[in-house]
Amino acid sequence: MLPVSNPSSPERLLKKTRTPDTTTAIDRKSSFNSLNSVGNRSTYIAASRSHCTWLILSLLSLQLILFLTLRSIPFPHRHIPLNFPSPAAVSVPAITTTTTVISTSSSDPPLSSDSRCDSGRVFVYDMPKIFNQVILQQCDNLNPWSSRCDALSNDGFGKEATSLRNVIPEDLVQSWFWTDQFVTEIIFHNRILNHRCRTLDPESATAFYIPFYAGLAVGQYLWSNYAAADRDRHCKMMTQWVKDQPYWNRSNGWDHFITMGRITWDFRRSKDEDWGSNCIYTPGMRNITRLLIERNSWDHFDVGVPYPTGFHPRSDSDVVRWQDFVRNRRRETLFCFAGAPRAGIQNDFRGLLLRHCEESRGACRTVDCTVGKCSNGSSAILETFLGSDFCLQPRGDSFTRRSIFDCMLAGSIPVFFWRRTAYMQYQWFLPDKPDSYSVFIDRNEVKNGTTSIKEVLERYSKEDVRKMRERVIDLIPNLVYAKSPNGLESFKDAFDVAIDGVFRRFKEQENWYKW
């Protein structure tokens, strides 16, 4: 447990980070008022002098000369709010664990109009570092088993996957990483700081982004018998801080959103003795749109976003090159399954799928992921997906699993057994017609033996498989997170799709939706 009285506790660190922010705000305000007061005194002194008529005529002459001069000078159409600092003067904290630092000196978005931002602009809160950067700096202690510093390095993409060199095209090796499945908070924060529709003027914002690493913050307290107060502490501090912001009070959080890098159930604890935090139930969180790798299908404010995979294209050409590679890949296996049985679960469905594969007489290929051998992907998993027409996707520890996106990235067609595994999760990213890119088999029919997975999949003709695979390949850009800080040139990646969806949702909510 971290007692509140601990000098290094989140509460103490938050107090330390508030002081300079407050001082800066006071200094700016005082400086502005001082300039006004100087102007007022100058006006008063000027008015008290003699020869008023001469002064007025001189001023009129100067105004006329200035007016004629300015008419001949072309000015750019750029709107900068009065008394608001220029982009170069605004400080944004670095948020990576490597030597890479995000700087506003070269990447701040322009304040000029952009037709691509007609749907809205996003303002990113400059929160105290305790909510993001300090969490990353404590990467050695984010879980009780091992350091997570490697997993969170390279802007959250993890270590380079150089061992895939013999599996993927040589010119794409630099776009592959051993990416952890719980890093969307870091990826979104890095990308949104460079987004073309980011604004530094909160008055012009359509949406407000809260860069709080909720999943990383709670992850270190989910085990080792930490108390409920420990699991709730960071989120409680965050909501208190956000609710103190004037733009929160303008809408009561309706135009605010956040990325939470774990599944929704990790933030929905009802009783103190249960798993996870109660972050989503914390006062102030109700109206915030939440981007999660697994959503509650009955909560309007939960939005499912793709799990991060290992492929992070640097450009459009990387995407096209990968699509061509998986399209022309020779696939010798009808279907495959990568996963581990759950020994402690009676009638474990994963174990049943493994038996189906073993009995398929060469039509199925398996990767047994017992003892975490498949964590964050492996060459064996990628090769298996690349060599199979279909991949079996049962539910994981929850309804979803990262393997769905690893499978589709490899051009393999997913086979689902629960509708909540994908169809009720990722509506912004997957087609409205599930049978255009996937197969659904009732799990109960598999359990009672009335349906054979192999027989179902064998009914699809080569042309059917080709069309479904082509649909999966078309979806790849929307399911991956680009390595480029500014995204891809013409493709929209998962981040772009998510931000577009947020703008669209806020516009709709403004028009008709109230909780």
Buried (B, 14 or more C-beta within 10 A) or exposed (E): EBEEEEEEBBBBBBEEBEEEEEEEEEEEEEEEEEEEEEEEEEEEEEEEEEEEEEEEEEEEEEEEEEEEEEEEEEEEEEEEEEEBEEBEEEEBBBBBBBEBEBEBEEBBBEBEEEEEBEBBBBBBBEBBBBBBBBBBEBBEEBBEEEEBBBBBBBBBBBBBBEEBEEBBEEEBBBBBBBBBBBBBBBBBBBBBBBBEBBBBEBEBBBBBBBBBBBBBBBBBBBEEEBEBBBBBBBBBBBBEBBEEBEBBEEBBBBBBBBBBBBBBBBBBBEEEEEEBBBBBBBEBBEBBBBBBBBBBBEBEBBBBBBBBBBBBBBBBEBBEBBBEBBEEBEBEBBBBBBBBBEEEEEEBBBBBBBEBBEEBEEBBBBBBBEEEEBEBBBBBBBBBBBBBBBBBBBBBEBBBBBBBBBBBBBBBBBBBBBEBBBBBBBBBBBEEEBEBBBBBBEBEBBEEEEBBBBEBBEEBEEEEBEBBBBBBBEBBBBBBBBBBBEBBEEBBBBBBBBBBBBBEBBBEBEEEEEE
